Amino acid sequence: MKKELNISPLQSWTKADRPLIISGPCSAESENQMVSTAKLLAALGKVNVLRAGIWKPRTRPGQYEGAGSEGLNWLIKAKQETGLPVATEVATAAHVEECLRAGVDILWVGARTTVNPFSVQEVANALQGVDVPVLVKNPVNPDLELWIGALERLNRAGIKKLAAIHRGFSSFEKGPFRNAPMWDIAIELKTRFPELDIICDPSHIAGQRELIPFIAQKALDLDMAGLMIESHIEPSVALSDAKQQVTPSALGKILDDLVVRTPSTANKEFKSTLTILREQIDQLDDKIMQTMAARMKISEQIGNYKRDNNVTILQVNRWEEIIETRISQGNAMGLTSEFVNNLLKLVHNESIQVQQKVMNTAGQNV
């Protein structure tokens, strides 16, 4: 039975056109910083919601952990000066209660909270009977079930104005991004819950302002409903995440350059051509499945041969040879090294599973 979330569409409670733009400083640092940044963002005419962190969970002690309750006053002052609805992160029931008393319009659950079901449940309990929008960031680690679980806990508490935020995932392998996008996880979430809108946080994925435009455009191309981009009146002196914040004027340039596409069109010729192309993909996918099945049959034979000769499954030299030759071959065919590497890892892992099953079959010599 397919699971569903009982939620209202994003546009029904934001009253904003797609994409929804949420922006503001990583942290509220002073009243002047908040109000000045907010006024410049409002003047762009494209920002729908003003954001700022009030309580900042940091990796290590001694880093700026937010202004706390006093920062709420600055955030509300900025709201009064600009008319923009405001949003901030909550991690405890006390945070929720303070935000509701202060008049914060939208709450979000951060990545470090989403990863802990007890913390999410505490926030959900504090929101029982409250009609306030809540956004849920993906957990720090790439665990789709944790993300879904957090959304479900809040939905069961009666929160219907609910959306997700894709902010990337921590990864052992360090790449060009602060947090690996792992777009496939966000796509899988949308596939399982089509009614759920997803907002992308390019700032936390990128970790550096130069990469934000690229991430933002890719998010829109994947039909994400909005963007959360951190903006500070003077990023170089920001007390937290200075490298990933942009000035309001830089944000304006990013938004101006974005290409916003639609998920569908009434153009009959487009639909006819798309149908033909998709049929070609279906045929190719069928060939890929047949080829993979044939490959695993050979892996099964290899497993039998290794078992009979008491040879280990993993052959490091052979694996290194495959990686080197296949990536070069893939590059020559226009495939990226990252794609070929990831594909080979999946195929190799499956091949190992097949061989393990063969080598450990009851009644056989291992």
N, C-alpha and C positions, 0 to 999 in steps of 0.2 A: 504494500500500500504506500503510495507516494505521500511523503510528508509535506505539509504546507505551513506557512506562517500567516497568521491572521493580521495583516498589516494594510495600511493605507498607502497609496502611491506617493512618492516623494513630492511630486508637483502639486498634489492636493493639499499639502500642509505647508509647503514653502511658498506657493504662489509664484514661483520663479520659473522662467524658461530654462530648458536644458542648454548648456550645462550649468548646474548650480555652482557658484563660485564662493568658497569660504576662504577668508584670508585674514591675516593679522599676525602679530608677533608670536614667536614661540612662547615667550613668557611675558606677563605683565610686569614691568619693572618700575614704573612710576606713573603717576597720573598724566604728566606731560607727554611721556612717551606713548601712552595708550591713546590719549585724545588726539595728539598730533598725527599719529599713524592712521587712526580711524578716519580723520577728516580727509586725508589725502586719498585713502582707499575709497571712501564714499564719493569723492569727486570724480573718480574714474567712471562711475556710472555702471560698472559691470560686476561689482562685488555685492553679493546677496546677504552674506552673513559675516559678522566680525568675530574672529576667534582669538583666544589668548589662553595660555596655561597659567593657572593660579597656584596649583600644587604640582610640582614637577618631580616625579620619581627619577632619581639619577642613579647611574650605575655605581658610583663610588661617593662616599661622604666627602664633604668639602666643596662639592660643586653646587651651583646655584639651584636651590630646590623650590624656587617660587616665592612670591611675596605673601602667600597665604591669604587669609580672610581680607586683609586690607586691599589686596589686588582686586577683589570683587567690586569694591567701591569704584575703582578706576575703570573697570570694565563697564559698569553700569553708567558711569559718567560719560564714557565714550558713546554708549548707546543713546543717551539723552541728547548728546551734541550732534549726532549724525542721523539718528532714526534707524540705524541698522540693528537688526536682531543680533544677539550675542550668544556665543557658544564657548564652553570650557569643558575640561576633562574632570571626571569624578572617579575616585577609586574606593571610597568608603561611604557608609550611610551618612556620616557627619558631613562629608562634602556635598552629598545630595541635598540634605536639609538646608545647608547654608546657601546653596545656589537657588533653591526654590524660594527661600525667604528674600533673597536679594533681587529676584526677578530675571534670572538667566533664562533665555528662551530655548536653548538646545544644549543637551548634555552629550558628551561622548565618553565611552569606556576605552581606556588606553590599552596598548598591546601588552603591557606588563600586568594589567589587571585581567584581561581576557584569558590569559594563560592559567589563571587560578579560579576554578569553579566556585570555591568558597567566597572569594571576593566578589565575583559576579552576582552570586546569590544574595549577598549582603546588599549590594546596590539595587538589585531587583526588589528585594523586600522593602527597601526604603521608598521605592517608586510605586508600591501598590496603591491603586486608586488615583494616581496622578496622570493627568493628560499632558505629557511633555514629550517632545521628540527626543529620541536617543539614537546615537550613532555608535557602532561597535567596530573598533579597529581589530584587524586580524591579530592573533597571538604572535608573540615574538618568534616562536618556532613554527615551522611549516606543518601545522596540525589542523586540517580542515574541520575535523570533528569538534575540536575545542571551540573554534570560531562559531560553528553552527550551534553548539551547546549554549554559548553565551547569548546568542540571538534568541534561542528558544526559551531560556530562563527569563529573559526580559519580556518576551511576548506572553508567556504564561502569567506574568505579573500584571498583565493588562496593557502593556505598551504596544500600541498599534502604529504609532508614528515612528517607524523603525527603519534604519538603513545601515549598511555596512561600509567600512572604510578599509581600502586596500593600501597598506603602507609598507609592504615588503617584509621579508623575513631574514632573521639573522642566519648567517651561513658560516660554516667553518672555512670554506674556500672564499678567500677575499678577491672580489672582482672590482669592476669600475664603480659599483654602487655601494652606498652605505648598507642598504638592506636589499638582498636579492629580490627582484620583482616577482619571480615565480608566477607569471601571469596565469599559468595553467590552473593554479589553485583557485584564483579569483574566478576564472572561467567555469570551473567545476561548481563553485558555489552558486553562480548565476544559473547554471544548467539545472541544478537541483532545486533551486528556488527562483523561478523566473519572475515572480512577483516582487522580489527583493531588489531594490536599487543599490548600486555600489558606487561609492565616491572614491576617487584615487587621491592619495597623498604623495605627490611627486617629491616634496621636500625631504621626507624621510626615506624614500627609496633612493633618491639621488645622493643626498649627503653633501652635495656641493651645488651651488646655484647654477653653474654652467650647464648641468645636465637636466635641469627642470623642464625646459621647453620640450626636449625630446620625450621625456617620460609623460608629460601632460598630453602631447599629441597622440602618443601611442594609446593612452588610456581612453581618449575620446574615440579613437579608431576602433577600440574594442567595445564601444557603446556604453562606457561608464557614464553615470548620470551627472557627475560633477567632479570638481577638483578642490582640494584643500591645500593651499600654497601659503607658506609662511612669509610674512612681509613685515619689515621693521624699518622705521624711519632712518636708522643708521646702523645697518647690519654689522659693520666692522667692530662696533662696541657692544654688541648684544651680549647679554650675560649667559645665554645658552644657545647652542646650535647656530653660532654666527655664520658658519660657512654655507648653510643651506637656506638662509633667508635672503630675500630680495627687497629692494626699495619699492615703494608703491609705484613709482614711475616705471621701473623695470618690470613690475608685474603687469602694468598696462600694456607694455610692448609685447610681453609673452601672450597675453590674452588677445591682442590685436592680430597676432600672427597665427593663432590657432585656426585650423580648418575644422569646422563642425559639420559632420556628415549625418545622414539619417539612416536608420536601420533598414528602411524599405523605400520603394518608389512605385508610383502608378504607371511608370513607363513600361508599356507592353513589350517593346523590343528588348529592354533590359532584362525583364523577367524570362523571356524566351531564351535569350543568350545564356543567362545564368543557369537555367535548367539544363541546357546542353552541356555546359562546363561542369556542372555538378554530376551529371551522369558519367562524364569522363573520369572524374575523381572517384566515383563509386566503382567503376571498372578497375582503375588502378589500385584502389584499396583492396579489392577482391584478389588481385594478383599478389599484392604484398602479403596478405594473409596466407595465401597458398604457399608462397615462397618461405615465409616464416615457419609454417607447419612442416614443410619439407626440410628446412634447416634443423629443426628440433628432432626430426627423425634421425638425421645424421648424428646429432649430439647424443641421441640414445645409443646408437651403434658405437660411438666413441666411448661412452660410459661402460658398455659391455666389454669392450676391448681393454680399457684401463683396469676394470675389475679383475678380468681374467689374468692380467699381468701384474697385479698389485702396484699400480701406478696411481699417484695422487691426481685428484681432479684438477686442481689449479696448476697451470703451467705458465709461470710468469713471463718467460721469454716469448712464448707464443702470443700471450695477451699483448705484450708490448709491440710485437711485430704487427698484430692486427690493428692496433691503435694508429701506429705510424703510417702504415700503407693505406688504410681506409680513409683516414683524414685527408691525406694527400689526394687520394682519388676523389673524395667528396668535394674538396676545394676546386679541383679541376672541372667538376660538374656544376659548380655554382652553389654548393652547399657550404654553410658556415662550419668552422671547426667545432664550435660549441654544440651545434645540432648533431653533427656526426658523432662527437664524443658521447653525448647524452644517449643517443640512439644505441650506440655500441654497448654502453654500460647496461642498458635494459636487456638487450639481446644476450649479452654475456651472463648476466645474472640468471636469466631464464634458462640458459644452457647449463649452468652449474646446477640449478634445481633439478633439471631433467637427469643429469648424470648422477647426482646424489641419490635420486629415487632408484635408479638402476643399480647403483653400487651397494645400496643398503636393502635391496629386496630380500625378503625372508627366503632362506634356503639356498642363497647364493654365497660364494666365497667372496669376502670383502678384503 
